[in-house]
Amino acid sequence: MIKDIAIEIQGIILETLPNASFRVELSNGHVVMVHSLRKPYIRILTGDRVTVEITPYGLNRGLLIYRIR
């Protein structure tokens, strides 16, 4: 049910934070804090382009779902 209303948007990693968290600037200019899933470990560095999934209920937090090459 959450997947149906989630918004996918692209952004750039600004800062790497502890516990698999990142600060991301979205393509519309907003800065959000996202976390990454730990199971499929992907090396993510500052400056990488990523796809972020956010819900309309919490627009300042999100989930990092894909790293764009």
C-alpha positions as a printed NumPy array, in Angstrom:
array([[  0.   ,   0.   ,   0.   ],
       [  2.826,   2.42 ,   0.771],
       [  4.447,   1.58 ,  -2.58 ],
       [  1.329,   2.839,  -4.369],
       [  1.623,   6.367,  -2.993],
       [  5.413,   6.719,  -2.868],
       [  7.066,   9.406,  -5.006],
       [ 10.293,   8.569,  -6.852],
       [ 12.634,  11.475,  -7.558],
       [ 16.304,  11.815,  -8.491],
       [ 18.945,  13.658,  -6.515],
       [ 22.637,  14.017,  -5.687],
       [ 24.348,  12.867,  -2.474],
       [ 25.585,  15.921,  -0.555],
       [ 26.843,  14.297,   2.633],
       [ 27.374,  10.826,   4.058],
       [ 26.034,  10.379,   7.602],
       [ 26.405,   7.501,  10.092],
       [ 24.168,   4.405,  10.036],
       [ 23.708,   4.223,   6.249],
       [ 22.089,   7.674,   6.097],
       [ 22.704,  10.393,   3.536],
       [ 21.768,  14.012,   2.91 ],
       [ 20.462,  14.335,  -0.667],
       [ 19.626,  17.38 ,  -2.773],
       [ 16.646,  16.513,  -4.951],
       [ 16.213,  17.66 ,  -8.538],
       [ 13.643,  20.239,  -7.367],
       [ 16.146,  21.833,  -4.952],
       [ 14.894,  20.394,  -1.65 ],
       [ 17.385,  18.739,   0.715],
       [ 16.168,  15.564,   2.437],
       [ 17.7  ,  12.941,   4.692],
       [ 17.486,   9.404,   3.31 ],
       [ 18.577,   6.004,   4.519],
       [ 19.812,   3.041,   2.533],
       [ 18.936,  -0.609,   2.872],
       [ 21.844,  -2.451,   4.445],
       [ 21.207,  -5.895,   3.005],
       [ 22.103,  -5.234,  -0.664],
       [ 25.299,  -3.332,   0.125],
       [ 26.097,  -0.727,  -2.514],
       [ 29.001,   1.687,  -2.146],
       [ 27.551,   5.198,  -2.275],
       [ 29.829,   8.238,  -2.274],
       [ 29.325,  11.993,  -2.121],
       [ 28.363,  13.308,  -5.556],
       [ 26.619,  10.134,  -6.765],
       [ 23.275,  10.481,  -8.538],
       [ 20.56 ,   8.4  ,  -6.87 ],
       [ 16.845,   7.704,  -7.03 ],
       [ 15.004,   8.415,  -3.779],
       [ 11.549,   7.271,  -2.729],
       [  9.563,   9.585,  -0.43 ],
       [  5.982,   9.504,   0.804],
       [  3.625,  12.484,   0.839],
       [  3.332,  12.081,   4.628],
       [  6.989,  12.832,   5.375],
       [  8.613,  14.939,   2.687],
       [ 11.861,  15.497,   4.616],
       [ 12.817,  11.795,   4.902],
       [ 13.128,   9.085,   2.308],
       [ 14.546,   5.766,   1.182],
       [ 17.442,   5.434,  -1.229],
       [ 16.409,   2.809,  -3.773],
       [ 18.85 ,   3.047,  -6.698],
       [ 22.254,   4.473,  -7.593],
       [ 22.431,   5.871, -11.136],
       [ 25.641,   5.077, -13.005]])
